[in-house]
Amino acid sequence: MIPYVREIAFEYGVVQQVSPLIRRVVANNPGPFTFKGTGTYIVGHGEVAVIDPGPDDPAHLAAILKAVEGETVIAIPITHHHSDHSPLAAALKAATGATIYGCAVAGHEAEDTGEVKMEAGHDHDFRPDVSLCGGGTIPGPGWTLEAIPTPGHTSNHICYALAEENTLFSGDHIMGWSTTVITPPDGDMTDYLESLAKIRARAFTTLWPTHGPPILEVTPFIDAYAEHRQERIDQILLALADGPARIKDLVPKLYRDVDERLWPAAARSMLAAIIHLERGGDIEAGAPPGPDTVYRLA
């Protein structure tokens, strides 16, 4: 079982000092994809970085600007281009003159159009001033952020390590309150599992997700996260051992204890796992991956 951490004490729009170098302001945008809201992180003192400013919300912009009053925002690092993470970056740049860092999306993302939405939506206008798709560093007085490309949740996802505290701003790559959504074509299970292993190997002491409280028991949590994914993958292989099947045949079997209204979302997640398995040679199909494609063990 994943040892979820969901307790978080905060007040919307009020800045909190959560570590010697980190402050947090939570946007008032709670929901099924954002938990209590988008947690915007301010790193450093005097000359600061603002990570994931969040949705295009004038009240949240005002809260951020109030939190950094008398200071200079020199960097706006973005973890990825979803609409609860990046849209406010443009307004924050206009107000401060700061540089936006991140990775431009490859252009093959798809909006959620199914019965159950999987994400808050995409920020199609996101364009960083400095590309960190291949990694890089953002230096500041007394702090250093390292961009770690972590594709999987999206193709352009980046986590940011704070060297001085051995902590990681994990965006939506690893969250304490929920598993991470992986939706093809922009989401990729193979990339996600590799990125998860990459972060585990770094032995960070704390993870600061954009949504929810920090993860303090990092290695056990990542291990449980990975084990959960592998269990779902193994379930697909076990089900296909009974014979060829389609995703819409497998979902009622593997998610029989889940509310049927969530089965469309489960099907999207299963598609990501099936693409991963087909790529690895474990299963095969005679047609492109999709809900009506028949899959069989290789």
C-alpha positions, 0 to 999 in steps of 0.5 A, spaced: 500 500 500 502 507 498 503 510 504 499 517 502 500 523 506 494 528 505 494 532 512 496 539 510 495 546 514 495 552 510 491 558 509 489 560 501 493 566 499 498 566 505 505 565 505 508 560 509 515 559 511 516 551 510 523 550 510 529 555 511 530 556 504 522 555 502 516 558 502 509 556 500 503 560 497 497 555 496 492 557 490 485 557 491 483 552 486 482 545 490 479 540 485 479 532 483 486 534 479 489 539 484 487 536 491 487 542 496 490 547 490 496 549 487 502 550 491 507 555 489 514 555 492 518 561 493 526 559 493 531 563 497 531 570 500 532 577 496 533 574 489 528 568 489 525 563 484 518 562 484 516 555 482 509 553 478 506 560 479 499 556 478 493 558 474 491 564 471 488 567 477 489 574 479 488 573 486 493 568 486 498 573 483 497 578 488 498 573 493 505 571 490 507 578 489 505 580 496 509 574 499 515 577 495 514 584 496 521 588 497 525 582 493 526 580 486 524 575 482 529 572 478 527 566 475 520 562 474 521 555 473 515 551 471 515 543 472 510 542 466 505 545 462 498 543 465 493 549 466 494 548 474 501 549 474 504 554 468 499 559 466 500 565 471 507 565 469 506 570 463 503 575 468 508 574 473 514 575 468 510 581 466 510 584 473 517 582 475 521 581 469 523 574 471 526 569 466 521 563 465 524 556 465 522 549 463 521 545 457 516 546 451 511 541 450 513 537 444 506 538 441 503 531 441 498 532 447 491 531 447 485 534 451 481 530 455 475 529 452 472 522 455 467 521 460 472 522 466 477 527 465 484 525 467 487 532 468 485 540 469 487 541 462 493 544 458 496 550 457 497 551 450 501 558 450 506 555 455 513 557 452 519 558 456 524 563 455 530 558 457 529 551 455 531 546 460 529 539 456 536 537 457 537 539 464 541 545 467 541 549 473 538 556 475 543 559 480 541 564 485 544 567 492 544 562 497 540 557 493 541 552 486 536 549 483 538 543 478 533 541 473 532 534 472 528 532 466 522 527 468 518 525 462 512 520 464 506 524 467 507 529 461 513 529 455 516 535 458 515 534 465 521 537 470 523 536 477 527 541 480 532 539 486 534 544 491 542 542 492 542 546 499 537 542 502 537 536 498 530 536 497 526 536 490 520 540 487 517 534 484 511 537 481 506 532 479 511 526 478 510 524 485 505 526 489 503 524 497 496 525 496 495 520 490 498 516 484 500 520 478 496 520 472 499 517 465 495 519 459 497 517 452 499 520 447 503 525 451 504 521 458 508 515 457 509 509 462 516 507 460 518 514 461 515 514 467 518 508 470 525 510 468 524 517 471 521 514 478 528 510 478 532 516 477 529 520 482 529 514 487 537 514 486 538 521 488 536 519 495 533 526 497 531 527 504 524 531 502 519 531 496 515 538 495 509 536 490 506 542 487 499 539 490 499 537 497 504 536 503 511 534 503 513 527 503 518 526 508 519 518 507 522 518 500 525 512 499 519 507 502 514 512 498 517 511 491 518 504 492 511 503 494 509 508 488 513 503 483 510 497 486 503 499 485 505 501 478 508 494 477 502 490 480 497 494 475 502 491 469 502 484 472 494 484 473 494 485 465 499 480 464 495 475 468 488 477 465 491 476 458 494 469 460 486 467 460 486 469 452 486 475 448 482 481 450 480 488 449 481 494 454 474 494 455 474 487 456 479 488 461 477 494 465 471 491 468 475 485 471 481 488 474 477 494 476 471 490 479 471 494 486 472 501 483 466 505 481 464 504 474 464 512 473 471 511 473 472 506 468 473 510 463 479 513 467 482 506 468 481 505 461 486 511 459 491 508 465 491 501 462 492 504 455 499 507 458 501 500 461 499 496 455 503 501 450 509 499 455 508 492 455 507 492 447 514 496 447 517 491 451 515 485 447 510 482 453 504 483 449 502 484 442 496 486 437 495 486 430 493 494 430 495 500 433 493 501 441 486 503 443 480 501 447 478 496 441 484 493 439 485 485 441 491 484 445 494 477 447 501 475 450 507 475 446 
